[in-house]
Amino acid sequence: MEMVRSLGMLAGPVAGGVLVGWIGSRNALLADAASFALLALVVMASRLRRKPQRDDQEEETLFADYLPLLRNRRLMVVTGALSLEVFATAIADVAFVFLVMVTLGAGRPRLEC
């Protein structure tokens, strides 16, 4: 799963750039919106409904839905590591803009709308 995500992070901007160059930024954004609409239709068509399993012995608390996560050390470590990775990626994405514009001397991007 991590490999697919990493490939998407590498190939996504390239595919987006090719798409903008091929059909323009407006149509590329419309294609992106259409892909999200298609995903929503697929999720709704799957009719997947999961009801949470509750133990009658446990009283209802504010964190009742999070207890399975909080009780599993491995899941807590993975969730924490993933949260740090998302945070670091968000910072790196902002830093890349300045790297390209300032360090590499690229100018303002020109997008047609």
Secondary structure by P-SEA (a helix, b strand, c coil): caaaaaaaaaaaaaaaaaaaaaccaaaaaaaaaaaaaaaaaaaaaacbbbbbbbbcccccccccccccccccaaaaaaaaaaaaaaaaaaaaaaaaaaaaccccccccccccc
